[in-house]
Amino acid sequence: MVTYQFDAEEHTFTIKSHANSKEKAPYRRTKDSTFKAIETKVVVEKPRQVFQSVAESSGNGLLKGNEPSAWPRDMAQIYNIKKQQKKKQTSTGSESDNVYCNDPYFALILQCKEDEANPETSFVRRVTAAPEPTALLVLDSQLSDMKKFCTNPNRFSILQVDPTFDLGPFHVTATQYENIHLIDRRSGKPPAMVGPLYIHRQKKERRTKGLSINCWHLNQS
């Protein structure tokens, strides 16, 4: 309840609009109970239905009401509340997802488990935790090409292994071989193909040897 007391004679006055409003209409605060009713109904009803139902349930309806703060301010208020709720739900869901996404090693483990469902198209083949976190990424088609192009003693391609770049806190060792069945028109040489990728934490010789051994085991299987 707001009471206005005049020092002199009573006179009419105009309520100012909200400071952040671009309109000149006077600002009136919506009652908390009305605001909560809008939040509840906007989940299951359309904005126009929410406006009507909240106004009707707030007292005597739009035509007979005598308390403007008990009604929704306008349709824009309904839409804004609906937008805020969607944004809140999205941020809540993304926060729970970020618990996993912020940990690159755990994300690899999850991807490895998902790829197990379809070995023919799987890419993340092996993830180990000790003595350090490592992951082997390879497709069946890459293994088939390596066997075809790198194991023929008469005509073969050399498998190149090089720690080329970093992936967050991890190093990536990439492999490369040539498709000797094809010729590049510009260079006149077989095109280079990307082979298995090895993700690790340390750049040591034993990491490269581990990559070769793991690729050999996968090839044999």
C-alpha positions in Angstrom: 0.0 0.0 0.0 1.4 3.4 -1.0 0.0 6.6 0.5 0.7 10.0 -1.0 0.6 13.0 1.4 0.5 16.6 0.1 2.0 19.6 1.9 -0.4 21.9 0.0 -3.5 21.2 -2.0 -3.9 17.8 -3.6 -3.0 17.7 -7.3 -2.6 15.2 -10.1 0.9 14.0 -11.0 2.5 11.6 -13.5 4.4 8.5 -12.4 7.8 8.3 -14.2 8.6 5.4 -16.5 11.3 2.9 -15.5 14.9 4.1 -16.1 15.7 1.2 -18.4 12.4 1.5 -20.4 12.3 2.9 -23.9 8.6 3.7 -23.5 7.1 6.7 -21.7 4.4 4.6 -19.9 4.5 4.8 -16.1 6.3 1.9 -14.4 4.4 -0.4 -12.0 5.9 -3.3 -10.2 4.3 -6.7 -10.6 3.3 -8.5 -7.4 5.5 -11.4 -6.5 2.6 -13.8 -6.4 1.6 -12.7 -9.9 5.2 -13.1 -11.1 5.4 -16.6 -9.7 2.1 -17.5 -11.3 3.5 -16.4 -14.7 6.6 -18.5 -14.2 4.5 -21.6 -13.4 2.0 -21.3 -16.2 4.4 -20.2 -18.9 5.9 -23.7 -18.9 2.7 -25.4 -20.0 0.7 -22.6 -21.6 1.1 -20.2 -24.5 2.1 -16.6 -23.5 -1.3 -15.2 -24.5 -3.1 -17.9 -22.5 -0.9 -17.1 -19.6 -1.7 -13.4 -19.7 -5.4 -14.1 -19.7 -5.4 -16.8 -17.0 -3.1 -15.0 -14.6 -5.2 -11.8 -15.0 -8.4 -13.6 -14.4 -7.1 -15.5 -11.3 -5.5 -12.5 -9.7 -8.8 -11.1 -8.4 -11.7 -9.7 -10.3 -10.4 -10.0 -13.9 -9.2 -7.4 -16.3 -12.5 -5.5 -16.5 -13.3 -5.4 -12.8 -9.9 -5.4 -11.2 -8.7 -2.5 -9.1 -5.1 -3.6 -8.4 -2.9 -3.2 -11.6 0.1 -4.7 -9.9 -1.7 -8.0 -9.6 -2.0 -8.3 -13.4 0.8 -9.1 -15.9 2.3 -5.8 -17.1 2.1 -6.7 -20.8 2.8 -9.5 -23.3 6.4 -8.5 -23.4 6.8 -9.4 -19.7 5.4 -12.9 -20.4 7.8 -13.5 -23.3 10.7 -12.2 -21.3 9.9 -14.6 -18.4 9.6 -17.5 -20.8 13.0 -16.6 -22.4 14.7 -16.4 -19.0 13.4 -19.8 -18.1 14.7 -21.4 -21.3 18.1 -19.7 -20.8 18.2 -20.9 -17.2 17.4 -24.5 -18.2 20.0 -24.4 -21.0 22.7 -23.1 -18.6 21.8 -25.7 -16.0 22.1 -28.5 -18.5 25.4 -27.1 -20.0 26.9 -26.9 -16.5 26.3 -30.5 -15.9 27.7 -31.3 -19.3 30.8 -29.1 -18.7 31.7 -31.3 -15.8 32.8 -33.8 -18.4 33.7 -31.6 -21.2 36.2 -29.6 -19.1 38.1 -32.9 -18.5 39.6 -33.9 -21.9 40.8 -37.3 -20.7 37.4 -38.2 -19.3 35.8 -37.0 -22.6 38.1 -39.5 -24.4 37.0 -42.3 -22.1 33.3 -41.6 -22.8 34.0 -41.4 -26.5 35.9 -44.7 -26.4 32.9 -46.4 -24.7 30.5 -45.1 -27.2 32.7 -46.3 -30.1 32.7 -49.8 -28.7 29.1 -50.1 -29.8 30.1 -50.1 -33.5 33.7 -51.2 -34.0 33.5 -50.8 -37.8 33.2 -47.0 -37.5 35.0 -46.5 -34.1 37.8 -43.9 -34.0 38.9 -43.8 -30.3 40.2 -47.3 -30.0 42.2 -47.4 -26.8 42.5 -45.2 -23.7 44.9 -46.0 -20.9 45.5 -44.3 -17.5 48.9 -45.6 -16.4 51.8 -44.9 -16.4 50.3 -41.8 -18.0 47.1 -40.9 -19.8 47.2 -41.9 -23.5 44.7 -42.5 -26.3 45.0 -44.2 -29.7 42.7 -42.9 -32.4 42.5 -44.9 -35.6 39.9 -46.1 -38.2 39.6 -49.6 -39.7 40.2 -48.0 -43.1 43.5 -46.5 -41.9 44.7 -49.9 -40.6 43.7 -51.5 -43.9 45.6 -48.9 -45.9 48.7 -49.2 -43.7 48.7 -53.0 -44.2 48.2 -52.6 -47.9 50.8 -49.8 -48.5 53.4 -50.2 -45.8 54.0 -54.0 -45.6 54.6 -55.0 -49.2 58.4 -55.7 -49.4 58.4 -55.1 -53.2 56.7 -51.7 -53.2 55.9 -50.0 -50.0 55.4 -46.6 -48.3 57.3 -45.5 -45.3 55.1 -44.9 -42.2 56.2 -41.5 -40.8 55.7 -40.7 -37.1 56.0 -37.1 -35.8 54.7 -35.3 -32.7 53.3 -32.4 -34.6 51.0 -30.3 -32.3 49.5 -30.0 -28.9 45.9 -30.6 -27.9 45.2 -28.8 -24.7 47.4 -30.4 -22.0 48.2 -33.3 -24.3 50.7 -33.9 -27.2 49.5 -35.4 -30.5 51.8 -37.7 -32.4 50.5 -38.1 -35.9 51.4 -40.8 -38.5 51.5 -40.4 -42.3 51.8 -42.7 -45.2 51.5 -42.5 -49.0 48.7 -44.0 -51.1 50.9 -45.6 -53.7 47.9 -46.6 -55.8 47.2 -42.9 -56.6 49.3 -40.1 -58.2 48.8 -36.4 -57.4 48.4 -34.4 -60.7 50.4 -31.4 -59.5 53.3 -33.1 -57.7 53.4 -36.3 -59.7 53.8 -38.2 -56.4 51.5 -40.4 -54.3 49.3 -38.3 -52.0 50.0 -38.3 -48.2 47.4 -39.9 -46.0 46.8 -39.3 -42.3 47.2 -42.4 -40.2 46.6 -43.3 -36.6 46.9 -40.5 -34.0 48.5 -41.0 -30.6 47.6 -38.6 -27.7 50.0 -38.5 -24.8 51.5 -36.3 -22.1 55.2 -36.7 -22.6 57.4 -36.4 -25.7 59.7 -39.4 -25.2 61.0 -42.1 -27.5 59.0 -44.8 -25.7 55.8 -43.0 -26.6 56.6 -43.4 -30.3 57.5 -47.1 -29.8 54.2 -47.5 -27.9 52.3 -46.1 -30.9 53.9 -48.6 -33.3 53.2 -51.5 -30.9 49.6 -50.5 -30.4 49.1 -50.1 -34.2 50.6 -53.5 -34.8 48.3 -55.2 -32.2 45.3 -53.5 -33.7 46.4 -54.6 -37.2 46.8 -58.2 -36.1 43.3 -58.2 -34.4 
